[in-house]
Amino acid sequence: MLSEWLTYLTADCSVFARESGYLRECIGIRARYRRCKNAWLSHLENSRSALLESINSCRSYRTALVLGSGVLLDIPIAELAARFESVWLVDLVHLPEVRRAVRRYANVRCIEHDVTGFREQRAALSEGGLDLPDPVQFLDEASIDWVASVNLLSQLPLLPQDWLRGNFPAIDEQQLEAWGDRIMQQHLDYLAAFGVPVCLLTDYEQTSYRRSGEMLSVVDFSTRLRFAGVLLKTWRWDVAPPGEISGGTGRFHLVASIAII
């Protein structure tokens, strides 16, 4: 707890990232990883392997754009820095240890940006107008030769949905779910617009279960979204083994690597 508190105090991020919960969420992911290292090991290995395999489809190696770089757990940063002239790590929060880690690579840059566009547009949202413009950031950067999205699609709308619940209580959950689906679909369409090799790492199904093995709920995102790409590999990620979540329940995600070319 002391480590998390100190990180919260010293993190270099925007007021928006603090107030909207992104900093807290990032620190929480790091803390959960430390508690669940063994359970996460195969997921992180599969993720790094998928990204490294994907870069072999590039014709040139100028700029690598990594969306949702997080705390670099699933990013093979050394290999990317060695292969590309520049590596851009994009996220709303880059924790102090991430900024320290990338200092050893002169060609790696941390960029604070909200890929959903919610940060820039939230002031214009209303109960009658919730649509966000299609994202366009980086699409005009001619040097980008490869894109990775390691934002789990299911996570993109969660904190924006919380903000809507607090500011527009008349919006019902069905509307919020549909709005979240639009954010996820916009991200998929955004990736396809780059016109270069793209590696998408995303969850497509979430399952909650009891310690006994009894399934409590299954949420399948793949039936609600249009995936334009080639499915390369799928695997199970034990995000929260039993006991990690209150009530003794556990949760795992099914994750896929998808090539968008």
C-alpha positions, 0 to 999 in steps of 0.5 A: 500500500505504501508503494502504491501511495507513493506512486500516486503522489509522484506520477507525472500525469494529467489532472484528468488521469488522476480525477477520472481514475486512470492513474489509480487503475494503472497502479492497481494493474501493477499491484495485481500483477505483483500478486498474480505473477504466476497466473499472468505468466503465460498471457504475458509471454503470448502477448510479447510473442505475438507482437514480435511475430507481427513486426516481421510483416513490416516492409520498413522499420521507421516508427512503431506506434504502441497504443495502450503501453501501460506498465510495459508488462506485455511490451517487448520494449528492448526488441522494438527499440532495436528494430525500429528507428523510433518507438512511440508508447501511447497511454494516458498514464506512464508510471515513474518506473516506465519513464525510467525504463525507457530512458535507456533507449534514445529512440523511445518516447512516451506520449500521453494521449486518450485513444478514445477521444473521451478526454477531449470531448467529454465537455461536449457530451450530453444525455441527448448527444453521447457520440464521440468523433472517430479517432484520427490521431497519428493517422497522418504520420507518414513514418509509422510502419507498424501499430500495436494495440494492447488496449484490451477492448473491453477496458476502453469504455469502462472509466468513461462509462463511470463518468457518464453514470455520475454526470447523467444518471438518467442514462440507463445501463442498456444505453451505456452498454451500446455506447461502450460497444461504439467506442470499441468498434471505433477503435477497431475501425481506427486501427484498420485506417492506418494501412500498415501492419497492425497487431491487436491484442484483445480480450473477446470473452470474460468469465467469472466463476466460483472457487468450486468451478461453477460459472457465474457469468460469461460476457462474449464481446465478439458477437457485438463487434466487427473484427476485420482481420486475421485471427492468429492465436487465442489463449486464456488469461487468468486475470484474477484467480479465486481469492483475488476478488472479494467473495472468493470468485475468480475471473479469466479472459479469453484473449486473441492476437489479430493481424489487421493488414 
